[in-house]
Structures are given as C-alpha cells and as structure tokens.
Amino acid sequence: MPTRSFSRRNFLICGAAASAGVGFAAQQTPLVADPAIRADWIRRWERYILNSARERRCDTETGEEIGWLISPYLNGFYYGYLATKDENWLAMLVDWADSWIVRAVKEPDGYPGWPKTNPNGHEDELFGDSMLGEAMALTPVVRAAHEILNAPDLERKWGPQAAKYLDLAERIFEKWDTRGCWRETPAGGLWVEAPFGIDRQSGQWTSEYANRKIGGFSNPDNKENAIAEWLFAMYDVTGKGVYRVRTESWFHLMRSRMNLREDGKYFVWNYWQPAGAWDYKPDGTAKHWVGVHPNGGYYAVDVHAIAAAFEHGLVFTKDDIGRLIATNRDFMWNHELHGAKFQRIDGGATDPRWKDSPGLLWTALTPYDSTLGAIFLANHNPASWSGMTITPWALSQTMPASG
C-alpha cells in the first residue's frame, strides 16, 4: 500500500457525489478516529502479527514468495511504526530485512538474487529470480529506510542498514532493467518476467538469455501494479526521475486497459492481456487467458496502485477515482453494512476456489468516500492475514473533512 499524505490534498470525494462533486477540506481527521476502536485494533493486530511472525518466513522464502510471504510482515512492521511511533516495529523490520537480504546469492551477471525453481509460479522448471517478489519486499524496506535516515535517533541505531537498503534497491532496479525486462508499447510500458534462468550445473545462464530482450511474459496487472508501488517508493525517497517515468508509462498502459460500462458509470478490466509479440506462442495464440479474474484480491492490489498514481498526480483523474468508488460501492457491494459482501467487478459467477473473495472492499478508496469508510469500520478484522498490513496502514492515515 502506498504511503499517503492527505495534507497535500484539499478535497474529498464523498458520499453519493463521488462521481460528480468535490467537497473541500476544512481540517485533517484520522481515517480511524474513535480512540476505543484504535486501541482495540492495535491490541488485536499486535497479538496476531507477533504470533504469526514466529514462523520467520524471512529466514527461508525465495522467488515470488518473498513478496507474498515476507512483505506482509515488512509492511506490517513499517506501518506499525507509522501508526504507533514505537521503534520496536522498526527493529523487527530491520531484523526481517537483514535475514532476507543476507541470503542473496551472486548471479552470473554479478547482481544479487534469491532464485528458486519456478520463481514466478508457472509450474515450470526455470531456476531464477522473481522481480515481483523483490519489489514487494523492497517497498516497505525503502520507505522505512527513509524514516530512519531522516530521524537522528533512528539513524544512530540503524543508519548503516538503511543506507544499504537503498543501495540494494537501486541495484535491484538496475538488475531487472539490464536484463531486458522493461518493454515499451504504443500505449505505455511494462515489465516482463525473464525468459531465462540459471543452469545449476554450469552456474551460467540458460540458453534463453540470448533472447532476453525479445522473449518473456508480461506480468498480470496486479503484479505490474505491485512493482509500480515499489517504484513510487523509490521515487519518493531518492527523487530520481527514472522511477517516476517508468511508473507513469505503466499507468498509461493500465488506464488504456480499463473499460467503462453502464454508460460510463463503472470500470472493468482484465487480469491479463497481451502487450507485445513476446506474449504469443509460435502458433499465434496468447500465452494466457484473457478476462476478469475470479479472485477479487487481485483487483484490490490494482486499485491501491491506482490511488497511489492519483496521489502522485499521474494519469488518473478525480473522475477516474469517482468511477472506481462507484464501481466498488454502487455495483460490487451488496449494500449491507454489517456482513458486507462484494461481487466480481464484472458481476460474473463466483468461482468456488475464491468463494469468499469474488470481490473485496477497495480499502485504498476509504479515505475518499464516507460509505466505503463506514463499510471498512464495520467489517475489518485486525487479527487476520490481510489485517497485518491494512490495520496499521488505516491507523496511520488521515483524511480531509468536508468543509
């Protein structure tokens, strides 16, 4: 999730006027304002994350699982610090980051990596890295490094580690860039999964390395958006324009894939679609199916990144945010405040594999809309896997009050 500073904003899209009207902010208020709720959420969240952290995923995970199984803790620790200002959460982040980072191996091109068989979850025998996994873990690490390096007391404790984290993050960006994983298209740019890996017998690249600039497979939108959140962190912390430029290019492509329905009221978009020749098999068929994914969690990732793009002044407009609010609130939601449920973004049938999550509340939009905020407050479970990140994130946010 992106770090948001709503003090830079002077508006709130609210209530039934989400698509048509703007209210101006009079003051900043916490997203979760009730002291009793805040205290209860912190207590339940802390118990859950500390108990779950005993598994020490940071000591073992590689490949894409770095993202899915380590980054939720790193995000929890980072936002836990923002929400409570308790330095113990930064201490835990440093501990986990160091445990993950120290396990890197030097790869044939000299860059560090955390390779594994089937690094991107495609059931193949490729042995290599996952850009997604590394990006997801580096996002909170980069943001935490910024907090550390800009507070003298924190810098005295963890300044050297924070500096090393930023150096590593820049090297990881350089790694994927030089490996030919960034592609430009007429509608914008995106990252592809590398078509090559490491030959474990020779220790060198597999033969596909020769075609690294034309082969590969475009990441699905949710993975592209998770990578974009990392690049936002890199831009916010380092100020280097390349990270913003790449992210903006992706969001132009992302916006081009979002279609309007119901006379322009709602958005819908596919989980994946081809971006270039590399996404087709020799017989001309696409390497992946095209359509709406039945797991609504992927769309929640997309919307978090879209909100971050909007907050950075890139590509997405207030009207776009209003249509996303309408999609989640007016179309997907069952209009039950307690026991709220959400259908698929396209209204399609629920897949039994994701029977509990065909659609989800888009929490990134809760600071913009009072109804979505009320749904969140009525249904959020701080003692849950998703709550490890969402709880301290919500507690650290402010929103403008309509004036």
C-alpha positions, -999 to 999 in steps of 0.1 A, spaced: 0 0 0 12 35 -7 21 60 20 -4 88 17 -1 124 29 -36 138 27 -23 171 40 -13 178 4 -49 175 -7 -77 200 -4 -106 178 -14 -126 147 -6 -148 129 -30 -177 119 -7 -210 100 -4 -233 99 -33 -214 127 -51 -184 105 -57 -186 108 -95 -199 143 -98 -189 165 -69 -160 176 -47 -161 188 -11 -133 209 2 -113 200 33 -116 221 64 -92 200 86 -74 167 88 -91 139 106 -79 103 113 -93 77 90 -100 56 121 -109 83 147 -126 66 176 -100 61 204 -116 29 216 -116 13 181 -80 24 176 -69 8 209 -88 -24 202 -74 -27 167 -39 -21 178 -42 -47 206 -57 -74 183 -33 -66 154 -2 -67 176 -12 -101 191 -18 -115 156 13 -102 138 37 -112 167 23 -147 169 24 -151 131 59 -137 129 72 -167 149 72 -186 116 102 -165 105 94 -166 68 123 -141 64 147 -170 70 136 -192 42 115 -178 14 128 -171 -21 114 -162 -55 79 -148 -57 72 -160 -22 94 -132 -9 66 -109 -19 36 -129 -8 50 -144 24 76 -119 37 64 -85 25 31 -86 46 52 -87 77 76 -60 65 46 -38 56 30 -45 90 62 -35 108 66 -3 87 30 8 91 31 -3 127 58 22 133 39 49 115 7 42 135 23 39 169 58 55 167 70 25 186 106 19 174 103 -18 182 84 -22 149 114 -7 130 137 -31 149 116 -60 137 116 -47 102 154 -44 102 157 -79 117 135 -94 90 150 -74 61 185 -84 72 176 -120 74 161 -120 39 188 -99 23 218 -118 37 206 -149 19 211 -134 -15 235 -152 -39 257 -137 -66 242 -145 -100 260 -148 -134 258 -111 -142 270 -101 -107 237 -90 -93 223 -104 -61 192 -126 -62 171 -152 -44 165 -178 -70 142 -208 -68 127 -234 -91 95 -219 -107 102 -184 -93 70 -169 -108 45 -196 -101 41 -211 -136 48 -247 -128 79 -248 -149 115 -259 -142 131 -224 -146 155 -217 -118 157 -179 -113 145 -147 -95 112 -130 -93 111 -93 -98 77 -92 -82 89 -108 -50 118 -85 -47 98 -54 -55 71 -62 -29 96 -67 -1 117 -37 -10 87 -13 -10 83 -11 28 121 -15 33 128 15 12 101 36 29 114 25 63 149 35 53 137 69 46 121 72 80 154 60 96 177 83 77 155 114 84 154 110 122 187 114 141 177 89 169 168 63 144 198 69 122 221 64 151 206 29 156 200 17 120 215 43 97 241 19 81 214 -7 74 191 19 59 218 32 36 225 -4 25 188 -10 18 186 20 -6 218 9 -24 204 -26 -27 171 -13 -41 188 7 -67 209 -23 -77 178 -45 -80 162 -20 -103 193 -19 -124 194 -57 -124 159 -61 -140 165 -31 -163 197 -45 -177 182 -80 -181 158 -66 -207 126 -69 -186 113 -34 -194 93 -31 -226 77 -1 -243 44 -5 -262 24 21 -282 1 26 -251 29 26 -225 55 4 -208 55 -26 -186 77 -53 -170 80 -89 -183 91 -120 -165 126 -130 -176 126 -159 -201 158 -173 -188 172 -187 -156 204 -202 -141 217 -235 -152 225 -252 -119 251 -274 -134 272 -248 -151 263 -218 -129 257 -198 -161 225 -185 -178 203 -209 -197 202 -205 -235 171 -183 -234 194 -155 -221 204 -147 -257 167 -137 -264 162 -118 -231 152 -85 -249 125 -101 -270 113 -131 -250 95 -133 -217 59 -130 -205 41 -98 -194 32 -97 -158 -5 -96 -150 -19 -62 -140 -18 -69 -102 19 -78 -104 27 -47 -126 9 -26 -101 28 -41 -71 60 -33 -89 48 2 -96 43 8 -59 79 -1 -53 90 24 -80 68 51 -63 87 44 -31 120 47 -50 110 80 -65 96 94 -32 128 85 -13 155 91 -39 139 118 -61 153 101 -92 131 107 -122 136 74 -139 114 57 -113 85 82 -119 89 80 -157 87 42 -157 57 42 -134 39 68 -154 45 48 -185 29 17 -169 -1 36 -157 -8 50 -192 -9 13 -203 -30 4 -173 -55 32 -179 -58 21 -216 -70 -13 -204 -98 -1 -182 -131 0 -199 -162 19 -190 -196 2 -187 -232 11 -177 -230 44 -197 -197 53 -181 -206 47 -145 -183 18 -137 -149 4 -146 -139 -31 -156 -106 -45 -168 -89 -78 -175 -65 -96 -152 -40 -100 -181 -38 -93 -217 -11 -94 -243 12 -64 -246 36 -75 -274 49 -103 -296 65 -120 -266 30 -128 -252 21 -151 -280 30 -187 -287 46 -197 -321 11 -208 -333 -2 -173 -327 -23 -180 -296 -19 -160 -264 3 -175 -236 -25 -168 -211 -63 -165 -210 -77 -130 -212 -106 -119 -190 -117 -109 -155 -101 -129 -128 -125 -145 -103 -102 -137 -73 -112 -102 -63 -80 -97 -43 -60 -90 -75 -82 -60 -82 -77 -46 -48 -40 -46 -55 -47 -27 -87 -68 -1 -70 -42 5 -43 -16 13 -70 -41 35 -90 -48 55 -58 -10 60 -54 -8 71 -90 -36 96 -85 -19 109 -53 13 114 -73 -5 134 -100 0 107 -126 -25 96 -153 -56 91 -132 -81 119 -126 -107 127 -99 -133 114 -123 -114 81 -125 -114 78 -87 -151 86 -86 -158 59 -111 -138 34 -91 -157 44 -60 -190 39 -78 -178 5 -91 -170 -8 -57 -198 9 -37 -227 10 -61 -221 -21 -83 -200 -46 -64 -213 -41 -28 -244 -59 -15 -255 -27 4 -253 -45 38 -231 -25 62 -226 -54 86 -216 -86 68 -208 -67 37 -201 -87 6 -188 -78 -28 -194 -94 -62 -169 -96 -91 -160 -64 -109 -179 -77 -139 -208 -93 -120 -197 -127 -132 -203 -161 -114 -184 -168 -83 -156 -194 -87 -156 -220 -59 -119 -216 -55 -124 -180 -43 -160 -183 -30 -152 -158 -2 -135 -132 -23 -151 -127 -58 -148 -90 -49 -134 -71 -20 -137 -37 -4 -112 -15 -21 -96 -1 11 -74 23 -8 -106 43 -16 -118 45 20 -102 79 27 -122 93 -3 -157 80 4 -176 80 36 -197 50 27 -167 28 19 -151 41 51 -181 30 71 -181 -4 55 -144 -8 64 -150 2 100 -179 -22 104 -162 -52 89 -125 -50 93 -107 -78 113 -74 -66 127 -64 -102 137 -62 -116 101 -36 -121 74 -48 -91 54 -51 -71 86 -14 -74 93 -8 -46 67 -43 -30 64 -47 -23 102 -16 -2 108 -20 14 74 -55 26 83 -44 37 117 -16 58 102 -38 76 76 -56 109 78 -84 122 56 -98 156 49 -131 165 64 -156 182 41 -160 218 49 
